[in-house]
Amino acid sequence: MALRIVATAHQPSLVSLPWHVPLDEWDDRVTVSLPRGLSRHIVRFVRLDRDVYAVKETREAIAWREYRLLRDLHRIRAPAVEPVGVVTGREGRGGDELEACLVTRQLSASMPYRELLSRGVRADTMLRLADAMVVLITKLHLSGFFWGDCSFSNTLFRRSAGEFAAYLVDAETGELHPELSDGQRMYDLDTARGNLFGELLDLRAGGFLGGEINPHDVVDGVLARYSTLWGELTGPEDFNTDEMWRMEQRVARLNDMGFEVEELDIITDWDGASVRIQPKVVEAGHHRRVLQGLTGLDVQDNQARRLLNDLNAFTATHGLQQQDRAQVAQRWLTEIFEPIVAMAPPRRRTPLEAAEVFHEILEHRWYLSERAGHEIDVFETAHDYFAHQPAALPTASTAAVDELPDAVTAYPGASPDQEQDPRRDLSASPDVE
C-alpha cells in the first residue's frame, strides 16, 4: 500500500511526518503542546515551517468527506477551520494498516471552550461565549450548512475586541445544502440544546461553573437569541410605500450586526400601498463585485453595499422587480447616481469620492426622512446637503479630475421651488417637524 497525500497547497514538509507510527504514539519530537477539546478521535498538533496543523486520525471515507466539506465551507467563507489535506495508505512498521488522517490548519489565537473556562468563568463571559455560538450557528445555517452535532466541543473561540468569535472545527456530521429547511434547523437546535446542556453540567461537576450560572438559562438563552437573530436576518417586514426609508433602516441593522445583504425580496401590494421585504444575507466582499458587474463602479465594499441598497429601493419604488437587473442598474446610474454626483464639488467626483458623497447624501436623507415621518426626495436631500455642509466635505485626493457634466436643474417629479431655490433649508419646510 502506497502512502498518498492530497493537499490544498504546496506543503512538502507533510511528507516528513512519521505516518508509519500510530498518531497516539507521536511524541514531542514531532508534536507541539496546544490545548485540545474533547474529541472522539485522536488529534495531535504539529509545526511545519511557520504554521501549526491539527492532525486527526479517522476512517478514510470520513476523512475525505470532511475534507471536501471543509473546502466547500472555506470557499464560501464560512467560519470554519481551513482544510489542508488527507493522508491515506498508512502502514505500520509491521505492515498493519493504519487509519487515514485529516490535516487542518490550526486556527491561530483560538482556544477550545474547556481551556477558556478551566480557571472559572463569570456570568458575563459565559454570555459572550453563548452569543458567539449563536452567531456561528446562524452563519452556518445561512450558508446552507446542517451541522448535525452543534456543541462547544466542536467549536474554537477567538477573543474579538472584548467579545468572542466562534469557528466550526469538526464538520464530520455536516451537510451542505443550497438552503436549509426549518426541520433541519430545528434538528440542529435540538442537538445543540442537549449537547450544550451536557457540557455545562460537566463543567459544573468539575467545579468550573459558578453557582450564579444556570445551565438551563444559558441554553434557553442561546435558543432564544438564535430565534431573534434568525428572524431579524430572514424575516419579512411590511410597511407603507411612503416609508421606504425603513428599508434602509432594516438593512443598516443587519450591517451593524456584521451581516451583509445580497438582495431584498420585494413584494408590493396590488394597489401599491404597501411593501414587504425579505433580506438575503451573504459573505463579505459580495457587494463590491455585484455593483461593479452591474454599473462598472469600482468602490469600497461598504460604499457598494449602500449603493446597492439604494438601487434596490429604486427598483421597488418604480415597480421594476420583473425587469432585467442590469438594465435597471443602468437606469439608476443615469437617473440618480450620476446627476447627484454632478452636484458635488469637482474635487469629490473621483470614483471613491463620488461613492462616498452619495453615501453621505443617503445618510442625510435617512435622518431627514425619519424626522419628517415620510420619504424625502433624494434630489431634495442633495440640495439641502450641499447647501449646508460644503465646508465639512473632505477630499481623498487633490489630483485633478475630469469634471462630470453640469448638474441637472430639475429631476422629473421635483417641485418648482426646488428648481428656483435649490439651496433652501429643508428644516423650514412645513413637512418637517
C-alpha positions in Angstrom: 0.0 0.0 0.0 1.5 3.3 -1.1 1.3 6.4 1.1 -0.8 9.1 -0.5 -1.0 12.8 0.5 -3.6 15.1 -1.1 -3.2 18.7 -0.1 -4.7 22.0 -0.9 -1.4 23.8 -1.0 2.3 23.0 -1.6 3.5 21.7 1.8 6.3 19.2 1.2 7.0 19.0 4.9 3.9 16.9 5.3 5.9 14.0 3.8 8.5 14.2 6.7 5.9 13.3 9.4 6.0 9.8 10.8 2.9 8.5 9.1 4.0 4.9 9.8 3.5 5.5 13.5 0.0 5.5 15.1 -1.0 9.0 15.9 -1.3 8.3 19.7 2.4 7.4 19.7 3.6 10.7 18.2 5.8 12.4 20.9 7.1 15.9 21.5 9.8 15.4 18.9 7.1 15.8 16.4 4.1 17.4 18.1 3.6 20.8 19.9 1.6 21.1 23.0 -1.7 23.0 22.5 -5.0 22.9 24.3 -7.3 20.3 22.8 -11.0 20.0 23.1 -12.9 16.7 23.7 -12.9 14.5 20.6 -13.9 11.0 19.7 -10.7 10.8 17.6 -7.0 11.1 18.4 -5.8 14.6 17.5 -2.2 15.9 17.5 -0.7 19.3 16.7 2.4 19.6 14.6 4.5 22.6 13.5 5.7 22.6 9.9 7.8 25.7 9.0 5.9 28.6 10.5 2.5 27.0 10.6 0.8 24.7 13.1 -1.5 22.0 11.9 -4.0 19.7 13.5 -3.9 16.0 12.5 -6.9 13.9 13.2 -7.0 10.1 12.8 -10.2 8.7 11.3 -11.6 6.4 8.7 -10.7 7.1 5.2 -14.2 7.7 3.9 -14.9 10.1 6.8 -11.6 11.9 6.2 -12.4 12.5 2.6 -15.9 13.6 3.2 -14.9 16.1 5.9 -12.0 17.4 3.8 -14.3 18.2 0.9 -17.0 19.7 3.1 -14.4 22.0 4.8 -13.1 23.0 1.4 -16.7 24.0 0.4 -17.1 25.9 3.7 -13.8 27.7 3.1 -14.8 28.6 -0.4 -18.0 30.3 0.8 -16.0 31.9 3.6 -18.0 30.2 6.4 -16.5 30.5 9.9 -14.6 27.1 10.0 -11.1 25.8 10.2 -9.2 25.6 6.9 -8.6 22.1 5.4 -5.0 21.2 4.3 -5.0 17.6 3.2 -5.8 13.9 3.6 -3.2 11.2 4.2 -4.1 7.7 3.2 -2.3 4.4 2.6 -0.6 4.4 6.0 1.1 1.3 7.2 2.8 0.5 10.5 6.3 -1.0 10.7 4.8 -4.4 11.0 2.6 -3.9 7.9 -0.5 -3.2 9.9 -3.0 -0.8 8.2 -3.3 2.5 10.0 -6.3 4.9 9.7 -6.3 7.8 7.4 -5.6 11.3 8.7 -7.3 14.6 8.1 -5.0 17.7 8.3 -6.3 21.1 9.0 -4.6 24.4 9.7 -4.7 25.3 13.4 -6.8 28.5 13.9 -4.2 30.9 15.4 -5.0 32.5 18.8 -8.0 30.2 19.3 -8.9 28.1 22.3 -11.4 25.3 23.0 -14.2 26.1 25.4 -12.7 24.0 28.3 -9.5 25.9 28.1 -11.3 29.2 28.3 -13.4 28.1 31.2 -10.8 25.9 33.1 -10.0 28.7 35.5 -13.6 29.6 36.2 -15.9 31.8 34.3 -18.0 34.8 35.2 -21.6 35.1 34.1 -20.9 37.9 31.6 -18.1 35.8 30.0 -20.5 32.9 29.7 -23.0 35.1 28.0 -20.4 36.3 25.4 -19.4 32.7 24.6 -23.1 31.8 24.2 -23.6 34.8 21.9 -20.6 33.8 19.8 -22.1 30.3 19.5 -25.4 31.8 18.4 -23.7 33.8 15.6 -21.8 30.8 14.5 -24.9 28.6 14.2 -26.7 31.3 12.4 -24.0 32.0 9.9 -23.7 28.3 9.1 -27.4 27.9 8.7 -27.5 31.0 6.4 -24.8 29.2 4.3 -27.0 26.1 4.0 -24.8 24.1 6.4 -26.5 21.5 8.5 -24.1 20.8 11.4 -25.7 17.7 12.9 -23.6 18.0 16.1 -23.7 21.5 17.4 -21.6 21.7 20.6 -19.0 23.7 22.4 -16.6 20.7 21.9 -16.8 21.1 18.1 -16.1 24.8 18.3 -13.0 27.0 18.7 -13.2 30.5 20.1 -11.1 33.6 19.5 -11.2 36.8 21.5 -12.5 39.7 19.4 -12.5 43.2 20.8 -13.9 42.2 24.2 -16.2 39.6 22.6 -15.7 36.2 21.2 -15.8 34.8 17.7 -16.6 31.2 17.2 -15.5 28.8 14.5 -16.5 25.3 13.5 -13.7 22.8 14.0 -15.5 19.5 13.3 -17.7 19.0 10.2 -17.8 15.2 10.4 -21.6 15.1 10.7 -22.3 18.1 8.5 -24.1 18.5 5.2 -24.1 21.5 2.8 -27.3 22.3 1.0 -28.4 25.2 -1.1 -30.8 26.1 1.7 -31.9 24.5 5.0 -35.4 23.6 5.8 -37.0 24.6 9.0 -36.8 21.0 10.1 -33.1 20.8 9.6 -32.5 24.0 11.5 -34.7 22.8 14.4 -32.9 19.5 14.5 -29.6 21.3 14.8 -31.0 23.4 17.6 -32.4 20.4 19.4 -29.0 18.8 19.2 -27.4 22.0 20.5 -29.8 22.0 23.4 -28.7 18.6 24.6 -25.0 18.9 23.8 -24.6 22.4 25.4 -26.5 21.5 28.5 -24.5 18.3 29.0 -21.2 20.2 28.5 -22.2 22.9 31.0 -23.2 20.2 33.6 -19.8 18.6 33.0 -18.1 22.0 33.8 -20.2 22.4 36.9 -19.2 18.9 38.1 -15.6 19.8 37.6 -16.0 23.0 39.7 -15.5 25.4 36.8 -19.0 26.7 36.6 -20.1 29.0 39.4 -23.5 28.8 41.1 -24.6 32.1 39.5 -24.6 30.4 36.1 -27.6 28.2 35.5 -27.1 25.7 32.6 -30.9 25.8 31.8 -30.8 29.6 31.5 -27.7 29.6 29.3 -29.1 27.0 26.9 -32.5 28.7 26.8 -30.8 32.0 26.1 -28.9 30.5 23.2 -32.1 29.2 21.5 -34.0 32.5 22.2 -31.2 34.7 20.8 -30.9 32.4 17.8 -34.6 32.8 17.1 -34.3 36.6 17.4 -31.3 36.8 15.2 -32.7 34.5 12.5 -35.9 36.4 12.5 -34.0 39.7 12.1 -31.9 38.3 9.3 -34.6 36.5 7.3 -38.0 37.5 8.5 -40.3 39.6 6.2 -41.2 43.2 7.2 -44.2 45.1 5.9 -44.5 48.9 5.6 -46.2 51.5 3.5 -44.7 52.9 0.3 -44.2 56.3 1.9 -41.9 54.6 4.5 -39.2 53.4 2.1 -36.6 54.8 4.4 -37.4 51.9 6.7 -35.9 49.6 4.1 -32.5 51.3 4.6 -33.1 51.2 8.4 -33.6 47.4 8.3 -30.5 46.8 6.2 -28.5 49.1 8.5 -29.5 47.0 11.5 -28.2 43.9 9.7 -25.0 45.6 8.7 -24.5 46.7 12.3 -24.7 43.0 13.4 -21.9 42.1 10.9 -24.1 40.7 8.2 -24.3 41.8 4.6 -27.4 41.7 2.3 -27.2 40.4 -1.2 -30.7 41.3 -2.3 -34.1 42.2 -1.0 -37.1 40.1 -2.0 -39.5 43.0 -2.5 -43.3 42.4 -3.0 -45.7 45.3 -3.5 -49.4 45.2 -2.7 -51.8 45.1 -5.7 -52.7 48.7 -5.2 -49.1 49.8 -4.5 -50.0 50.9 -1.0 -47.6 48.6 0.9 -44.3 46.8 0.5 -43.0 43.6 2.0 -39.2 43.0 2.1 -37.2 39.9 3.0 -33.4 40.1 3.0 -30.9 37.5 1.8 -27.6 37.6 3.6 -24.2 36.8 2.0 -20.5 36.8 2.6 -18.2 39.9 2.8 -17.0 41.4 -0.4 -20.1 40.4 -2.3 -21.5 43.9 -2.9 -18.4 45.3 -4.4 -18.3 42.6 -7.1 -22.0 42.8 -7.8 -22.0 46.6 -8.1 -19.0 46.6 -10.4 -20.7 44.0 -12.6 -23.9 46.0 -12.8 -22.6 49.5 -13.2 -18.9 49.4 -13.7 -18.4 51.4 -10.4 -15.3 50.1 -8.5 -15.7 51.3 -5.0 -15.1 50.1 -1.4 -17.3 47.3 -0.2 -19.2 49.4 2.4 -19.9 52.0 -0.3 -21.0 49.3 -2.7 -23.4 47.9 -0.1 -25.0 51.3 0.4 -25.3 52.0 -3.3 -26.9 48.6 -3.9 -29.4 49.2 -1.1 -30.4 52.4 -2.9 -30.6 50.5 -6.2 -33.0 48.1 -4.5 -35.1 50.9 -3.2 -35.2 52.5 -6.7 -36.3 49.2 -8.1 -39.1 48.8 -5.6 -40.3 52.4 -5.9 -40.6 52.2 -9.7 -42.0 48.7 -9.8 -39.1 47.3 -11.8 -38.7 44.0 -10.0 -39.5 42.0 -13.1 -37.1 43.8 -15.4 -33.5 42.8 -16.1 -31.4 43.9 -13.2 -28.6 45.2 -15.3 -30.9 47.5 -17.2 -32.5 48.8 -14.0 -29.0 49.4 -12.7 -28.1 51.5 -15.7 -31.3 53.5 -15.4 -30.5 54.1 -11.7 -27.0 55.1 -12.7 -28.1 57.7 -15.2 -31.2 59.0 -13.5 -30.0 59.0 -9.8 -26.3 58.4 -9.2 -24.6 60.5 -11.9 -26.9 63.6 -11.6 -26.4 63.5 -7.8 -22.6 63.2 -8.2 -22.6 66.1 -10.7 -23.9 68.4 -7.9 -20.7 67.7 -5.9 -17.6 69.9 -5.9 -15.2 68.9 -8.7 -12.7 67.5 -6.1 -15.2 65.0 -4.9 -16.1 63.4 -8.3 -13.4 60.7 -8.4 -14.9 57.2 -8.2 -14.3 56.6 -4.5 -15.1 60.2 -3.5 -18.3 60.1 -5.6 -19.5 56.9 -3.9 -18.7 58.5 -0.5 -20.7 61.6 -1.4 -23.6 59.5 -2.5 -23.4 57.5 0.7 -23.4 60.7 2.8 -26.4 62.0 1.0 -28.3 58.8 1.6 -27.4 59.0 5.3 -28.6 62.6 5.3 -31.9 61.5 3.6 -32.4 58.9 6.3 -32.2 61.4 9.1 -34.4 63.9 7.2 -37.0 61.2 6.4 -37.0 59.9 9.9 -37.5 63.4 11.3 -40.2 64.2 8.7 -42.0 60.9 9.1 -42.1 60.3 5.3 -39.7 59.7 2.5 -37.7 62.8 1.4 -36.8 63.0 -2.3 -33.1 62.2 -2.9 -32.5 65.3 -5.0 -34.2 67.5 -2.4 -31.9 65.9 0.1 -28.8 66.6 -2.1 -29.7 70.3 -2.5 -30.0 70.6 1.3 -26.8 68.6 1.9 -24.6 70.7 -0.4 -26.3 73.9 0.8 -25.5 73.3 4.5 -22.4 71.1 4.6 -19.9 72.1 1.9 -17.3 73.2 4.3 -17.3 69.8 6.0 -16.6 67.9 2.9 -13.2 66.2 3.0 -11.3 65.1 -0.1 -9.3 61.9 -0.6 -7.1 63.3 -3.3 -6.1 66.7 -4.6 -5.3 65.4 -8.0 -7.1 67.0 -10.9 -10.0 65.0 -12.3 -12.2 65.4 -15.3 -15.4 67.1 -14.4 -18.7 65.4 -15.0 -21.5 67.2 -16.8 -23.2 70.0 -15.0 -25.9 69.0 -12.5 -29.4 68.8 -13.8 -31.6 71.7 -12.7 -34.6 69.6 -12.1 -35.4 66.0 -11.7 -38.7 64.7 -13.1 -41.1 64.9 -10.3 -39.3 67.7 -8.5 -41.4 70.6 -7.2 -41.0 74.1 -8.8 -39.4 75.6 -5.7 -36.6 73.0 -6.0 -35.7 74.5 -9.4 -35.9 78.0 -8.2 -34.2 77.7 -4.9 -32.0 74.5 -4.7 -30.3 75.7 -1.5 -33.5 76.1 0.5 -33.5 74.9 4.1 -35.5 71.7 4.5 -35.8 72.3 8.2 -38.1 75.2 7.3 -40.4 73.0 5.2 -43.9 72.6 6.7 -43.5 68.8 6.2 -40.6 68.7 8.6 -41.3 68.9 12.3 
